[in-house]
Structures are given as structure tokens and as C-alpha cells.
Amino acid sequence: MRQTVPIRSRNKISGMGLLELLLALTVIAILLVMATRYYKSAKESQRIGEAVSMMSTIFRGGADYSIAHNHTYTGISLKALADNGDIPGSFCGNRVTCPGLNPWNSTITVGETNPAGGYIVKMFGVPEVTCDNAAAIINTSLSNAPVGNSKALCDNKTAIVAVVYEVS
């Protein structure tokens, strides 16, 4: 004896339709975009934090350097600070040429502005969208640094420049 199957159950195909598939892909795409933005923001915040830490360490090292050199900055450089133990040697990378690397994998330099009265720290390769924010945060941290008058700013939106002047 032959069994009859209702027409509706014979035509019903189980599985996911095109509309459901597109909806699922859209949700996944939105989540990926949100995760990517969060990751980029977190990474940039981490780099700014590293830059602030590096600048603070250099400023403390600069104060120690000044004391050791009769309250002058004659000959101050990243290499001189590392050689004197005023900053960690890891700031220098290659100890011969001392091409210090900042968190954006570009160079950081330290040099005299006026040997008796100040020095300058430059971090190159800072992204334009980050520069002003990073300089503002560094300025906030400078208020706690053992330096005289100082100011961090963006130079051509690609470098953070911090100038330190000794208070006479």
C-alpha cells in the first residue's frame, strides 16, 4: 500500500536562505569593523602611553645629566644619557650610533638648544591624527617631571618636540 505525503512537506527544504545568509554576513561585518576600530584605538593609546613614559624618563635623565655636568646640558644626547646611565640602555638600541626608537618605530633624538639653559627632545614619525593628543598628554606629565620650564608641541604634525629650559 502506497503512503501519500502531503504536498507541503515534500516541497519544504531545510537550511538557510539567501536572506538569512546576507543578514548573518552583515552582522559579522559590523562586528569586525567595530573590533578593528577598537583595536586601532587601543594600540594608539598604548603608543601614546609609551611615548609619555619615554619622555618622562628622558626628562628625569636630563635632570640627572645636568647635575652631573655642573648644571649645564653641554654634550647632551640620547647616547650620552644612556652612557651615563641616566636612561636605560634599551632606549639606544645600537649603542654605537644610538638611533633611539620611539613607539611609532621612528627615531627619537636629544640635543642642546642652549648648553647652559636647555635641551630639546624630538620624536619623529608620529601620525598626524595622534600628534596633538600625544603632545597634550606629554605636557600634562611634564608638570610632574623634575624640569624647569618645558613645553611639548607638534612640529609639522609629524614630530613631537619637547623643549626643556632650566630655571635660573
VOBA-1610 file (N, C-alpha, C; in pm, whole numbers, padded with zeros to 5 digits, always signed):
BEGIN
Met+00082-00116+00000Met+00000+00000+00000Met+00088+00124+00000Arg+00052+00212-00080Arg+00131+00332-00100Arg+00087+00442-00005Gln+00192+00508+00060Gln+00160+00617+00151Gln+00168+00749+00077Thr+00080+00835+00107Thr+00083+00966+00043Thr+00140+01069+00141Val+00225+01153+00087Val+00287+01260+00166Val+00223+01390+00125Pro+00185+01471+00223Pro+00125+01599+00185Pro+00222+01683+00100Ile+00167+01762+00011Ile+00246+01841-00083Ile+00336+01939-00008Arg+00286+01998+00097Arg+00366+02097+00170Arg+00495+02038+00224Ser+00493+01923+00281Ser+00615+01868+00341Ser+00713+01821+00235Arg+00666+01784+00114Arg+00758+01745+00008Arg+00837+01863-00046Asn+00778+01981-00053Asn+00845+02099-00109Asn+00928+02175-00008Lys+00915+02145+00119Lys+00989+02217+00222Lys+01134+02171+00221Ile+01225+02268+00203Ile+01368+02238+00204Ile+01425+02301+00330Ser+01495+02221+00406Ser+01553+02276+00529Ser+01687+02340+00496Gly+01728+02438+00580Gly+01854+02506+00557Gly+01837+02656+00568Met+01942+02728+00531Met+01943+02873+00543Met+01918+02935+00406Gly+01832+03033+00406Gly+01803+03101+00281Gly+01902+03212+00254Leu+01895+03268+00136Leu+01985+03374+00095Leu+01972+03497+00185Leu+01851+03532+00221Leu+01828+03648+00306Leu+01893+03629+00444Glu+01876+03512+00501Glu+01937+03485+00632Glu+02089+03489+00623Leu+02144+03435+00514Leu+02288+03436+00493Leu+02342+03579+00483Leu+02275+03663+00407Leu+02317+03802+00393Leu+02308+03877+00527Leu+02204+03849+00603Leu+02189+03912+00734Leu+02303+03869+00828Ala+02336+03743+00827Ala+02445+03693+00912Ala+02578+03756+00871Leu+02604+03765+00741Leu+02728+03827+00693Leu+02735+03975+00728Thr+02622+04043+00723Thr+02617+04185+00759Thr+02651+04204+00907Val+02595+04122+00992Val+02624+04131+01136Val+02771+04103+01162Ile+02827+04003+01098Ile+02969+03971+01114Ile+03057+04087+01066Ala+03021+04148+00954Ala+03099+04261+00902Ala+03096+04379+00999Ile+02980+04408+01054Ile+02969+04519+01151Ile+03054+04491+01274Leu+03050+04369+01324Leu+03132+04333+01440Leu+03281+04344+01410Leu+03323+04306+01291Leu+03464+04317+01252Leu+03508+04463+01244Val+03424+04548+01189Val+03457+04691+01180Val+03472+04750+01320Met+03380+04716+01409Met+03387+04767+01546Met+03511+04716+01618Ala+03544+04590+01600Ala+03663+04532+01665Ala+03790+04596+01611Thr+03795+04622+01480Thr+03913+04683+01419Thr+03933+04825+01472Arg+03826+04901+01482Arg+03836+05037+01535Arg+03883+05035+01680Tyr+03828+04944+01759Tyr+03869+04934+01900Tyr+04016+04897+01908Tyr+04060+04802+01827Tyr+04200+04758+01829Tyr+04293+04874+01793Lys+04260+04948+01687Lys+04343+05061+01646Lys+04349+05167+01755Ser+04236+05196+01817Ser+04231+05295+01924Ser+04313+05250+02045Ala+04300+05124+02081Ala+04376+05071+02195Ala+04525+05072+02165Lys+04563+05037+02043Lys+04704+05035+02004Lys+04763+05176+02008Glu+04688+05274+01960Glu+04737+05412+01959Glu+04747+05465+02102Ser+04652+05431+02187Ser+04659+05472+02328Ser+04782+05411+02395Gln+04812+05288+02361Gln+04930+05223+02417Gln+05057+05295+02371Arg+05063+05332+02244Arg+05181+05403+02193Arg+05197+05539+02260Ile+05086+05610+02281Ile+05093+05739+02348Ile+05145+05719+02491Gly+05096+05617+02559Gly+05144+05588+02694Gly+05293+05558+02696Glu+05341+05483+02597Glu+05484+05454+02587Glu+05564+05582+02560Ala+05511+05669+02476Ala+05580+05796+02446Ala+05589+05883+02570Val+05481+05890+02647Val+05482+05968+02772Val+05585+05910+02868Ser+05589+05779+02879Ser+05685+05714+02967Ser+05829+05742+02923Met+05853+05733+02791Met+05988+05761+02739Met+06028+05905+02767Met+05937+05999+02740Met+05968+06141+02763Met+05996+06166+02910Ser+05914+06110+02998Ser+05936+06130+03142Ser+06071+06077+03185Thr+06108+05960+03133Thr+06238+05901+03166Thr+06351+05989+03114Ile+06336+06040+02993Ile+06439+06128+02936Ile+06450+06257+03017Phe+06336+06313+03061Phe+06340+06435+03140Phe+06409+06412+03274Arg+06379+06299+03339Arg+06448+06267+03464Arg+06597+06247+03438Gly+06629+06179+03328Gly+06769+06160+03291Gly+06838+06291+03260Gly+06766+06383+03195Gly+06822+06515+03165Gly+06853+06593+03292Ala+06765+06580+03392Ala+06791+06648+03520Ala+06915+06589+03587Asp+06929+06456+03584Asp+07048+06392+03640Asp+07174+06433+03564Tyr+07162+06440+03431Tyr+07275+06480+03345Tyr+07319+06621+03382Ser+07224+06711+03399Ser+07255+06850+03433Ser+07330+06858+03566Ile+07284+06782+03663Ile+07350+06783+03794Ile+07493+06732+03782Ala+07512+06625+03705Ala+07645+06565+03689Ala+07738+06654+03606His+07682+06746+03527His+07763+06831+03440His+07757+06978+03483Asn+07759+06999+03612Asn+07768+07134+03665Asn+07652+07223+03621His+07532+07165+03618His+07409+07235+03582His+07412+07293+03441Thr+07472+07219+03349Thr+07468+07255+03207Thr+07423+07132+03128Tyr+07389+07154+03004Tyr+07349+07045+02914Tyr+07449+07027+02801Thr+07570+07071+02819Thr+07673+07059+02717Thr+07693+06912+02682Gly+07682+06881+02554Gly+07704+06745+02506Gly+07589+06649+02528Ile+07474+06699+02570Ile+07361+06608+02595Ile+07312+06545+02465Ser+07290+06417+02468Ser+07234+06343+02355Ser+07174+06215+02414Leu+07102+06143+02332Leu+07045+06017+02378Leu+07156+05920+02417Lys+07261+05917+02336Lys+07375+05829+02364Lys+07444+05870+02494Ala+07465+06001+02516Ala+07530+06047+02639Ala+07446+06012+02761Leu+07315+06028+02749Leu+07226+05991+02861Leu+07234+05842+02891Ala+07236+05759+02786Ala+07245+05613+02805Ala+07382+05573+02859Asp+07488+05634+02805Asp+07624+05601+02851Asp+07645+05637+02997Asn+07584+05747+03041Asn+07596+05790+03181Asn+07503+05713+03274Gly+07415+05631+03217Gly+07320+05557+03300Gly+07201+05641+03344Asp+07181+05756+03279Asp+07069+05842+03315Asp+06937+05791+03258Ile+06944+05714+03151Ile+06826+05648+03093Ile+06865+05503+03066Pro+06768+05414+03053Pro+06802+05275+03023Pro+06873+05262+02888Gly+06967+05171+02879Gly+07038+05147+02755Gly+06947+05101+02643Ser+06831+05044+02677Ser+06737+04997+02575Ser+06681+05112+02492Phe+06689+05235+02542Phe+06642+05350+02466Phe+06731+05372+02343Cys+06852+05322+02350Cys+06950+05349+02246Cys+06952+05247+02134Gly+06905+05128+02156Gly+06914+05026+02052Gly+07060+04995+02026Asn+07112+05036+01912Asn+07252+05017+01877Asn+07334+05118+01955Arg+07417+05071+02047Arg+07489+05160+02138Arg+07595+05244+02068Val+07635+05207+01948Val+07739+05285+01880Val+07679+05413+01821Thr+07572+05399+01744Thr+07513+05518+01683Thr+07393+05569+01761Cys+07337+05486+01845Cys+07224+05522+01932Cys+07106+05580+01855Pro+07049+05503+01764Pro+06930+05553+01695Pro+06805+05518+01776Gly+06779+05591+01882Gly+06666+05559+01968Gly+06537+05548+01888Leu+06456+05448+01920Leu+06329+05429+01852Leu+06214+05463+01945Asn+06120+05540+01894Asn+06002+05573+01972Asn+05893+05470+01945Pro+05778+05480+02011Pro+05672+05380+01993Pro+05618+05367+01851Trp+05643+05464+01765Trp+05597+05457+01627Trp+05708+05406+01535Asn+05810+05343+01593Asn+05924+05285+01521Asn+05997+05386+01435Ser+06006+05506+01484Ser+06083+05610+01418Ser+06184+05661+01521Thr+06265+05758+01483Thr+06374+05799+01570Thr+06330+05896+01679Ile+06409+05897+01783Ile+06395+05994+01890Ile+06534+06053+01912Thr+06540+06184+01922Thr+06670+06250+01939Thr+06667+06342+02060Val+06783+06365+02115Val+06801+06460+02225Val+06921+06546+02189Gly+06908+06677+02204Gly+07019+06767+02172Gly+07011+06898+02247Glu+07118+06972+02240Glu+07126+07101+02309Glu+07045+07207+02234Thr+06985+07297+02309Thr+06929+07419+02248Thr+07020+07534+02285Asn+07056+07537+02410Asn+07150+07634+02466Asn+07222+07556+02575Pro+07349+07526+02560Pro+07418+07436+02653Pro+07397+07470+02801Ala+07390+07595+02833Ala+07374+07631+02974Ala+07230+07628+03019Gly+07137+07635+02922Gly+07000+07655+02965Gly+06894+07559+02918Gly+06924+07461+02837Gly+06816+07372+02795Gly+06856+07268+02693Tyr+06760+07183+02662Tyr+06780+07080+02560Tyr+06646+07052+02493Ile+06653+06979+02384Ile+06534+06951+02305Ile+06524+06801+02280Val+06403+06748+02289Val+06376+06607+02262Val+06278+06604+02146Lys+06308+06524+02044Lys+06218+06512+01928Lys+06183+06365+01905Met+06055+06339+01887Met+06005+06208+01847Met+05948+06222+01707Phe+06012+06159+01611Phe+05968+06169+01472Phe+05870+06056+01438Gly+05800+06073+01327Gly+05713+05968+01275Gly+05583+05950+01349Val+05541+06050+01424Val+05414+06041+01496Val+05301+06068+01397Pro+05200+05982+01391Pro+05089+06006+01296Pro+05020+06139+01323Glu+04981+06205+01218Glu+04921+06339+01228Glu+04798+06339+01318Val+04715+06235+01309Val+04592+06231+01389Val+04621+06213+01538Thr+04739+06168+01572Thr+04776+06139+01710Thr+04860+06250+01772Cys+04929+06326+01692Cys+05033+06418+01739Cys+04983+06516+01845Asp+04876+06589+01818Asp+04828+06690+01912Asp+04786+06627+02045Asn+04716+06515+02037Asn+04672+06446+02158Asn+04792+06398+02241Ala+04890+06338+02173Ala+05010+06290+02244Ala+05086+06405+02308Ala+05101+06517+02237Ala+05171+06633+02292Ala+05099+06688+02414Ala+04966+06691+02410Ala+04889+06740+02525Ala+04908+06650+02647Ile+04909+06520+02625Ile+04929+06427+02737Ile+05071+06439+02791Ile+05169+06455+02702Ile+05307+06474+02747Ile+05319+06603+02827Asn+05253+06709+02784Asn+05256+06835+02860Asn+05199+06816+03000Thr+05093+06738+03011Thr+05036+06710+03143Thr+05136+06637+03230Ser+05206+06541+03172Ser+05305+06466+03251Ser+05428+06550+03283Leu+05456+06651+03201Leu+05572+06738+03226Leu+05556+06817+03356Ser+05433+06841+03395Ser+05411+06917+03518Ser+05464+06841+03639Asn+05479+06708+03626Asn+05533+06628+03736Asn+05680+06593+03717Ala+05738+06634+03606Ala+05878+06599+03577Ala+05972+06697+03647Pro+06092+06649+03682Pro+06187+06736+03751Pro+06261+06827+03654Val+06187+06912+03588Val+06247+07004+03492Val+06199+07145+03523Gly+06266+07240+03462Gly+06224+07378+03478Gly+06103+07406+03392Asn+06116+07498+03301Asn+06008+07530+03209Asn+06017+07437+03088Ser+05906+07383+03047Ser+05910+07292+02933Ser+05777+07296+02860Lys+05780+07253+02736Lys+05660+07254+02652Lys+05676+07151+02542Ala+05576+07068+02523Ala+05574+06973+02412Ala+05473+07023+02309Leu+05507+07013+02183Leu+05417+07055+02075Leu+05442+06971+01952Cys+05355+06985+01855Cys+05371+06911+01729Cys+05438+07000+01626Asp+05540+06946+01563Asp+05614+07017+01460Asp+05574+06956+01326Asn+05508+07030+01243Asn+05460+06982+01113Asn+05372+06860+01124Lys+05308+06842+01238Lys+05213+06734+01263Lys+05274+06595+01248Thr+05406+06583+01248Thr+05469+06451+01236Thr+05575+06427+01341Ala+05599+06523+01427Ala+05701+06506+01531Ala+05657+06577+01658Ile+05679+06510+01769Ile+05655+06574+01897Ile+05787+06636+01940Val+05785+06763+01968Val+05906+06833+02010Val+05884+06883+02152Ala+05974+06846+02240Ala+05968+06895+02377Ala+06094+06974+02406Val+06078+07095+02446Val+06192+07181+02478Val+06193+07201+02628Val+06308+07181+02688Val+06322+07196+02833Val+06420+07309+02860Tyr+06380+07403+02941Tyr+06467+07514+02982Tyr+06486+07508+03132Glu+06608+07521+03172Glu+06643+07521+03315Glu+06597+07653+03375Val+06539+07644+03493Val+06501+07765+03565Val+06626+07822+03631Ser+06655+07946+03604Ser+06776+08008+03661Ser+06747+08069+03795
//
